[in-house]
Amino acid sequence: MKSDSAIFSFIENFPIPASLKEADTGKYIINNLYNSRQFGVENPMDLVGLTIRDLKFCQPEWGARYAKMIEKLDFRAREKKTHMLDRHKFLDESGEAQLEEMVKFPVLGSRRNILGIVTYRNDITPTLSPDNLYRLYRDFYDAKNAIKRVLVYLEIDQCFVMLPTDAQFRVFLLKTERFANKEIAKFLGTSGRTVECHLDALRNKVVDGNLSRVLSLVKWNAPCACD
């Protein structure tokens, strides 16, 4: 297994985070730089011999749950001897939230015995709508910190002279998605008048009161079919 240079080369040169684990122990055999940096490790070789449970996470309680989910996915790939696809919420070493699409597939020997588990991970966060992006960050942070991080992510933090409240920010994000006030009110379970009040408050919190300009600066790709 360890002499299979083709697999090693595949992992090392893969353009997104990728790794190879021992099938029975879950210990890393090889990681590429993209994968190790997700965990705050600059040298991929430093992960060799460790398991997902050995890694340190920004939020230890979440990290323990995440490690357990990964182990379950490894087990399914090993038992079914086929590839597995799943999506997970992930918090990287810098504290940035991601929605990752993870693929695992077993490396089979000549007798269909499992030699190892290859994993690659694709960050699909850019496909999230602004409101779903905020909800992703709220899974890890309180409203104030989530709002700050999402404003930076959207590159509009300098457009606000005051931080919006959670309710105001939800309205703001839904407006960036071109929803009408009545639609926003229905979505948030409030009244149209309340939405208008939130928009008035937002105008007082953006540079020069130009809310339309700030809304126009928010760019996103395509909605992601996920919660």
DAMOMO-V938324 format. One record per residue. RES is the residue in three letters. SS is DSSP state (H for helix, E for strand, L for the rest). PHI is phi in whole degrees, 0 to 359 (999 if undefined). NEAR is the number of other C-alpha atoms within 8 Angstrom. Layout:
res->RES ss->SS phi->PHI near->NEAR
res->RES ss->SS phi->PHI near->NEAR
This chain:
res->MET ss->L phi->999 near->4
res->LYS ss->L phi->287 near->5
res->SER ss->L phi->265 near->4
res->ASP ss->L phi->282 near->7
res->SER ss->H phi->293 near->7
res->ALA ss->H phi->295 near->6
res->ILE ss->H phi->293 near->7
res->PHE ss->H phi->300 near->9
res->SER ss->H phi->296 near->8
res->PHE ss->H phi->301 near->8
res->ILE ss->H phi->295 near->13
res->GLU ss->H phi->296 near->11
res->ASN ss->H phi->258 near->7
res->PHE ss->L phi->292 near->9
res->PRO ss->L phi->283 near->5
res->ILE ss->L phi->228 near->9
res->PRO ss->L phi->308 near->15
res->ALA ss->E phi->212 near->15
res->SER ss->E phi->206 near->14
res->LEU ss->E phi->228 near->13
res->LYS ss->E phi->241 near->13
res->GLU ss->E phi->292 near->12
res->ALA ss->L phi->293 near->13
res->ASP ss->L phi->275 near->5
res->THR ss->L phi->257 near->7
res->GLY ss->L phi->77 near->11
res->LYS ss->L phi->280 near->12
res->TYR ss->E phi->290 near->14
res->ILE ss->E phi->263 near->11
res->ILE ss->E phi->204 near->14
res->ASN ss->E phi->228 near->17
res->ASN ss->L phi->267 near->14
res->LEU ss->H phi->297 near->11
res->TYR ss->H phi->299 near->10
res->ASN ss->H phi->289 near->13
res->SER ss->H phi->296 near->15
res->ARG ss->H phi->292 near->11
res->GLN ss->H phi->301 near->10
res->PHE ss->L phi->258 near->11
res->GLY ss->L phi->76 near->9
res->VAL ss->L phi->249 near->10
res->GLU ss->L phi->285 near->7
res->ASN ss->L phi->260 near->8
res->PRO ss->H phi->304 near->14
res->MET ss->H phi->295 near->7
res->ASP ss->H phi->290 near->6
res->LEU ss->H phi->270 near->12
res->VAL ss->L phi->299 near->11
res->GLY ss->L phi->91 near->7
res->LEU ss->L phi->265 near->10
res->THR ss->L phi->251 near->10
res->ILE ss->H phi->300 near->10
res->ARG ss->H phi->287 near->8
res->ASP ss->H phi->279 near->6
res->LEU ss->L phi->280 near->8
res->LYS ss->L phi->262 near->7
res->PHE ss->L phi->241 near->11
res->CYS ss->L phi->302 near->10
res->GLN ss->L phi->241 near->6
res->PRO ss->H phi->306 near->8
res->GLU ss->H phi->295 near->6
res->TRP ss->H phi->296 near->8
res->GLY ss->H phi->301 near->11
res->ALA ss->H phi->294 near->9
res->ARG ss->H phi->292 near->8
res->TYR ss->H phi->297 near->9
res->ALA ss->H phi->301 near->10
res->LYS ss->H phi->295 near->9
res->MET ss->H phi->296 near->8
res->ILE ss->H phi->294 near->9
res->GLU ss->H phi->298 near->10
res->LYS ss->H phi->295 near->8
res->LEU ss->H phi->291 near->10
res->ASP ss->H phi->301 near->12
res->PHE ss->H phi->298 near->8
res->ARG ss->H phi->297 near->10
res->ALA ss->H phi->296 near->15
res->ARG ss->H phi->289 near->12
res->GLU ss->H phi->288 near->6
res->LYS ss->H phi->273 near->6
res->LYS ss->L phi->54 near->11
res->THR ss->L phi->211 near->8
res->HIS ss->L phi->288 near->9
res->MET ss->E phi->233 near->10
res->LEU ss->E phi->236 near->8
res->ASP ss->E phi->207 near->7
res->ARG ss->E phi->241 near->8
res->HIS ss->E phi->221 near->8
res->LYS ss->E phi->275 near->9
res->PHE ss->E phi->224 near->9
res->LEU ss->E phi->243 near->12
res->ASP ss->L phi->279 near->13
res->GLU ss->L phi->299 near->11
res->SER ss->L phi->275 near->7
res->GLY ss->L phi->89 near->7
res->GLU ss->L phi->272 near->8
res->ALA ss->E phi->276 near->11
res->GLN ss->E phi->222 near->12
res->LEU ss->E phi->252 near->12
res->GLU ss->E phi->251 near->13
res->GLU ss->E phi->256 near->12
res->MET ss->E phi->248 near->12
res->VAL ss->E phi->240 near->11
res->LYS ss->E phi->237 near->14
res->PHE ss->E phi->217 near->12
res->PRO ss->E phi->281 near->15
res->VAL ss->E phi->265 near->9
res->LEU ss->E phi->260 near->11
res->GLY ss->L phi->276 near->8
res->SER ss->L phi->296 near->5
res->ARG ss->L phi->258 near->5
res->ARG ss->L phi->61 near->6
res->ASN ss->L phi->277 near->7
res->ILE ss->E phi->278 near->12
res->LEU ss->E phi->265 near->11
res->GLY ss->E phi->184 near->12
res->ILE ss->E phi->239 near->16
res->VAL ss->E phi->267 near->12
res->THR ss->E phi->232 near->11
res->TYR ss->E phi->225 near->11
res->ARG ss->E phi->231 near->11
res->ASN ss->E phi->242 near->9
res->ASP ss->E phi->281 near->9
res->ILE ss->L phi->255 near->10
res->THR ss->H phi->306 near->9
res->PRO ss->H phi->299 near->7
res->THR ss->H phi->273 near->10
res->LEU ss->L phi->287 near->14
res->SER ss->L phi->292 near->12
res->PRO ss->H phi->306 near->11
res->ASP ss->H phi->293 near->10
res->ASN ss->H phi->293 near->9
res->LEU ss->H phi->297 near->11
res->TYR ss->H phi->297 near->11
res->ARG ss->H phi->296 near->8
res->LEU ss->H phi->298 near->12
res->TYR ss->H phi->293 near->12
res->ARG ss->H phi->292 near->10
res->ASP ss->L phi->290 near->6
res->PHE ss->L phi->244 near->9
res->TYR ss->L phi->227 near->9
res->ASP ss->L phi->290 near->7
res->ALA ss->H phi->301 near->9
res->LYS ss->H phi->301 near->10
res->ASN ss->H phi->289 near->8
res->ALA ss->H phi->296 near->13
res->ILE ss->H phi->298 near->13
res->LYS ss->H phi->302 near->10
res->ARG ss->H phi->290 near->10
res->VAL ss->H phi->291 near->11
res->LEU ss->H phi->299 near->10
res->VAL ss->H phi->293 near->9
res->TYR ss->H phi->302 near->7
res->LEU ss->L phi->278 near->9
res->GLU ss->L phi->63 near->8
res->ILE ss->L phi->231 near->12
res->ASP ss->H phi->299 near->9
res->GLN ss->H phi->283 near->6
res->CYS ss->H phi->275 near->8
res->PHE ss->E phi->254 near->10
res->VAL ss->L phi->268 near->8
res->MET ss->L phi->220 near->6
res->LEU ss->L phi->283 near->9
res->PRO ss->L phi->288 near->10
res->THR ss->L phi->283 near->8
res->ASP ss->H phi->302 near->9
res->ALA ss->H phi->296 near->8
res->GLN ss->H phi->297 near->12
res->PHE ss->H phi->291 near->10
res->ARG ss->H phi->299 near->9
res->VAL ss->H phi->297 near->12
res->PHE ss->H phi->303 near->11
res->LEU ss->H phi->295 near->10
res->LEU ss->H phi->290 near->12
res->LYS ss->H phi->293 near->12
res->THR ss->H phi->294 near->11
res->GLU ss->L phi->268 near->8
res->ARG ss->L phi->72 near->6
res->PHE ss->L phi->281 near->9
res->ALA ss->L phi->284 near->7
res->ASN ss->H phi->303 near->10
res->LYS ss->H phi->296 near->8
res->GLU ss->H phi->294 near->8
res->ILE ss->H phi->295 near->14
res->ALA ss->H phi->301 near->13
res->LYS ss->H phi->293 near->9
res->PHE ss->H phi->296 near->7
res->LEU ss->H phi->269 near->6
res->GLY ss->L phi->71 near->6
res->THR ss->L phi->227 near->9
res->SER ss->L phi->262 near->9
res->GLY ss->H phi->297 near->10
res->ARG ss->H phi->297 near->6
res->THR ss->H phi->296 near->9
res->VAL ss->H phi->300 near->13
res->GLU ss->H phi->297 near->9
res->CYS ss->H phi->295 near->8
res->HIS ss->H phi->296 near->11
res->LEU ss->H phi->292 near->11
res->ASP ss->H phi->298 near->8
res->ALA ss->H phi->295 near->9
res->LEU ss->H phi->295 near->13
res->ARG ss->H phi->298 near->10
res->ASN ss->L phi->279 near->7
res->LYS ss->L phi->247 near->12
res->VAL ss->E phi->250 near->14
res->VAL ss->H phi->301 near->8
res->ASP ss->H phi->63 near->4
res->GLY ss->H phi->67 near->9
res->ASN ss->L phi->270 near->9
res->LEU ss->H phi->293 near->9
res->SER ss->H phi->301 near->6
res->ARG ss->H phi->296 near->7
res->VAL ss->H phi->296 near->11
res->LEU ss->H phi->301 near->10
res->SER ss->H phi->289 near->8
res->LEU ss->H phi->281 near->7
res->VAL ss->L phi->280 near->10
res->LYS ss->L phi->245 near->6
res->TRP ss->L phi->209 near->9
res->ASN ss->L phi->279 near->8
res->ALA ss->L phi->214 near->7
res->PRO ss->L phi->301 near->7
res->CYS ss->L phi->255 near->7
res->ALA ss->L phi->283 near->4
res->CYS ss->L phi->207 near->3
res->ASP ss->L phi->267 near->3
